[in-house]
Amino acid sequence: MGRLRRSRTHHAQRDVHRASRTRARTRDLDQIQLIDLDPKNRAALEAQAIDYEKPGLAQHYCVECAKYYETDNALKSHWRSKVHKRRCKQLREPAYTIEEAEMAAGLGREGKRPLRASGVDAEMTAATPV
């Protein structure tokens, strides 16, 4: 008897692994902007009760990044990091609303797309007297 050929069933293992990975999932930006950065909620998140299930007993929490840290030094070094500064910059931009998404899709109040600022439409609006 000859050697049996290996079955080739794992050729797409990397894609399956990436699709099922949930370890890097954090709160979305709109959830942080609308809920966590509210002054009352922020104070409650920063002064949490001791929880033995969370890293650092839930005493070192970054509100902007929605992450727990083991020590106070780790949290302070995170505040100086590029990752934290990038997240803060993303949070400064206003969140999209449902109305903006509908207008971008052409589903505004009138059901028409807004005028474009370039091309023929811009020439026509510039030529009309106000």
Number of C-alpha atoms within 10 A of each C-alpha: 3 4 5 6 6 6 6 7 7 8 7 9 9 9 9 10 10 9 8 8 9 9 6 5 7 10 12 10 20 14 11 17 17 10 13 20 16 11 10 10 12 16 13 11 19 14 12 13 11 11 11 9 8 12 15 16 17 21 20 22 22 18 16 20 21 14 14 18 19 15 15 13 11 12 17 13 10 16 15 10 11 10 11 16 15 11 13 14 9 14 17 9 10 10 14 9 9 9 12 13 12 14 16 12 12 14 15 15 10 9 11 11 14 12 9 9 10 8 8 10 11 12 11 9 12 10 8 7 5 5
